[in-house]
């Protein structure tokens, strides 16, 4: 029986860079970021098949909604390779390392990738809109069960589950809700979470829409 594998945008981008056999670490990281941004753009234009993370069914969104969904959807390896062929990249993904529990991974690196509620609130707080602060964001993150779209970016980790967050998704959520300006988002991602800058590369290609037009990613 053939097992279909599914990956996130970041996992897919890293796998593509691996297949390119780039020796220089900086060049490889650059290639991964370029492919992550290209995948977000492909999702935003519905140029690749992407799926709800839970049901694995294909979904379709337009514009900024698709960019937001890009932070929580998955892509099958077959669909990823079909897209790579259409782009003429010259590689196919044959094997992939999934996040985040790879043996030998640095705990510090994982913590930086998915900070806790308190850590993320402290970092993003100074960059929020004038009437928001770290305490406001901490309460919002702790109350994420009331905000389904925000909840999609939460990962419960550990034997006694602690909330960790997909930084790019939370930042996009704050931009779309009007609680963070794009310029401030770029500033904080550049300074603290540069691996997530690709989310803004995709967002900048789309026209912003009112939060009232949102609907669930899996609906």
C-alpha positions in Angstrom: 0.0 0.0 0.0 1.3 3.4 -1.0 1.4 5.9 1.9 0.7 9.5 0.9 2.9 12.0 2.7 1.9 15.5 3.6 4.1 18.4 4.5 3.8 22.1 5.6 5.1 24.9 3.4 8.2 25.2 5.5 8.9 21.5 5.4 8.4 21.5 1.7 10.7 24.4 1.1 13.5 22.8 3.2 13.1 19.5 1.4 13.4 21.3 -2.0 16.6 23.0 -0.8 17.9 19.7 0.4 17.3 18.1 -3.0 19.3 21.0 -4.7 22.5 19.8 -2.9 23.7 23.3 -2.1 26.9 23.1 -0.1 26.9 26.6 1.3 24.6 26.9 4.3 23.7 30.6 3.6 22.8 29.8 0.0 20.8 26.8 1.1 18.8 28.9 3.6 18.2 31.5 0.9 16.9 28.8 -1.5 14.6 27.5 1.2 13.2 30.9 1.9 12.7 31.6 -1.9 10.8 28.4 -2.3 8.7 29.0 0.8 7.7 32.4 -0.6 7.0 30.8 -4.0 4.8 28.2 -2.4 2.9 30.8 -0.5 2.4 32.7 -3.8 1.3 29.5 -5.5 -1.2 28.9 -2.8 -2.4 32.5 -3.0 -3.0 32.0 -6.7 -4.3 28.5 -6.4 -1.5 27.2 -8.6 -0.9 24.2 -6.4 -3.2 21.7 -4.6 -3.2 22.4 -0.9 -5.2 20.7 1.8 -6.8 21.2 5.2 -4.3 19.9 7.8 -6.9 17.8 9.6 -9.2 16.3 6.9 -6.5 16.3 4.2 -9.2 17.4 1.7 -8.3 19.9 -1.0 -9.3 23.5 -0.2 -9.4 26.7 -2.2 -9.2 30.3 -1.1 -8.5 33.5 -2.9 -6.1 36.4 -2.2 -5.1 37.1 1.4 -7.3 34.3 2.7 -5.2 31.8 0.8 -2.0 33.4 2.2 -3.4 33.0 5.7 -4.4 29.4 5.0 -0.8 28.8 3.8 0.3 28.9 7.4 -1.9 25.9 8.5 -2.4 23.8 5.3 -0.5 20.8 4.1 0.7 19.7 0.6 1.1 16.1 -0.6 4.5 15.1 -1.9 2.9 14.2 -5.2 1.2 17.6 -5.6 4.5 19.3 -4.5 6.4 17.4 -7.2 3.8 18.3 -9.9 4.2 22.0 -9.0 8.0 21.7 -9.1 7.8 20.2 -12.6 5.6 23.0 -13.7 8.1 25.5 -12.4 11.0 23.8 -14.2 13.1 23.7 -11.0 14.8 20.5 -12.1 14.4 18.6 -8.8 11.9 16.3 -7.3 11.4 15.7 -3.5 12.2 12.1 -2.8 12.7 12.1 1.0 11.8 14.6 3.7 12.5 15.3 7.3 9.4 16.4 9.2 9.3 19.0 12.0 9.7 19.4 14.9 11.0 16.2 16.6 14.0 15.4 14.6 16.6 13.5 16.6 19.5 15.7 17.4 17.6 18.9 16.8 18.7 21.9 18.9 16.1 22.6 21.6 17.0 26.3 21.3 16.2 26.2 17.6 12.9 24.6 18.2 12.0 27.0 21.0 12.8 29.9 18.6 10.7 28.4 15.9 7.6 27.8 18.1 7.7 30.1 21.2 5.4 29.8 24.1 2.5 32.3 24.6 4.5 34.4 27.1 7.6 34.4 24.9 5.7 35.4 21.8 3.6 38.1 23.6 6.8 39.6 25.1 8.5 39.7 21.7 5.6 41.0 19.6 4.1 43.3 22.2 6.2 46.4 21.4 5.3 46.1 17.7 1.5 46.0 18.2 -0.8 48.9 17.4 -0.9 51.8 19.8 -3.8 50.5 21.9 -2.3 47.0 22.2 0.5 45.6 24.3 2.2 42.4 25.4 -0.3 41.8 28.2 -3.2 42.1 25.7 -1.5 39.6 23.3 -0.7 37.2 26.1 -4.4 37.1 27.2 -5.5 36.7 23.5 -3.2 33.8 23.0 -4.2 32.2 26.3 -7.8 32.6 25.2 -7.3 31.2 21.7 -10.1 28.6 22.0 -12.4 31.6 21.4 -10.7 32.5 18.2 -10.6 29.5 15.8 -8.4 31.1 13.2 -5.8 32.1 15.8 -6.1 28.6 17.4 -5.0 27.0 14.1 -1.5 28.4 14.7 -1.2 26.8 18.2 0.7 23.5 18.8 0.4 21.8 22.1 3.8 20.2 23.0 5.2 18.2 25.9 3.9 15.5 28.2 2.1 18.2 30.1 0.9 20.1 27.0 2.2 23.7 26.7 1.0 26.0 23.9 3.6 26.9 21.3 2.9 29.0 18.3 3.6 29.2 14.6 5.0 32.7 14.5 4.3 33.5 10.9 0.6 32.6 11.3 0.1 34.7 14.4 1.8 37.7 12.8 -0.5 37.3 9.7 -3.5 37.1 12.0 -2.5 40.3 13.8 -2.0 42.1 10.5 -5.3 41.1 9.2 -7.1 42.0 12.4 -5.5 45.4 12.3 -3.5 44.9 15.5 -0.1 45.1 13.8 1.1 47.2 10.9 2.9 45.4 8.1 6.0 47.5 8.6 6.2 46.6 12.3 5.6 43.0 11.3 8.6 43.0 9.0 10.7 44.7 11.6 10.1 42.1 14.3 10.4 39.2 12.0 13.7 40.5 10.6 15.1 41.1 14.1 13.7 38.0 16.0 12.2 35.4 13.6 13.9 35.8 10.2 13.0 32.3 9.1 9.3 33.4 9.0 9.9 36.5 6.7 8.5 34.4 3.8 5.0 34.9 5.1 5.2 38.6 4.3 6.7 37.9 0.9 3.4 36.1 0.1 1.2 38.7 1.9 2.8 41.6 0.0 1.5 40.1 -3.3 -2.1 40.1 -2.1 -4.6 42.9 -1.6 -5.8 43.2 2.1 -9.5 42.5 2.8 -11.7 43.2 5.7 -11.6 40.6 8.5 -15.3 40.3 8.1 -14.7 38.3 4.9 -12.9 35.5 6.7 -14.1 32.0 7.0 -12.6 28.8 8.5 -9.7 27.3 6.6 -11.3 23.9 6.5 -14.8 25.0 5.7 
